[in-house]
Amino acid sequence: MARLLIVHHTVSPATQELLEAVLDGARDDEIEGVEVRTEAALSATASDLFGADALILGTPANIGYMSGALKVFFDTVYYPAQETTRGLPYGLYVHGDNDTAGAVRSVESIAKGIGWERHRPPVTVTGRLDAGAREACWELGAVTALAALERA
């Protein structure tokens, strides 16, 4: 069975809604053979990552950067993951009040250093969520679950 890991920092109603939309897409009834697992960024470990065939990262944009919790995840897994997860397909969603560019840039820079491959452009949402944001996150979940199937 393929495994999709979702590592997230969900501290607001908006990031919770985005996570739920990602999960709805990843767990769609038409996608079979994928185990979807979520881990809060502060509790996710390298062992969680080693079992994944694809990864989705979720974070708020905090002061022009990813959340501190997601940075802790990267600090924990960076060196152990460099060799064992090279080529891992990943997706990203980010919510910010005004801007998400710094958060996206920081995540993509670290993911590139680890050797992961961005599977889709990041879903970025500023301000209030709308149906388009939820749809984009649903699609991110579904497409990344299919990427896990392809890699497994």
Salt bridges, closest charged atoms under 4 A:
GLU17 OE1 - ARG134 NE 2.83
GLU35 OE1 - ARG3 NE 3.64
GLU39 OE2 - ARG37 NH2 2.89
ASP48 OD1 - ARG37 NH2 2.77
ASP75 OD1 - LYS71 NZ 2.54
GLU108 OE2 - ARG118 NH1 2.79
GLU139 OE2 - ARG120 NH2 2.17
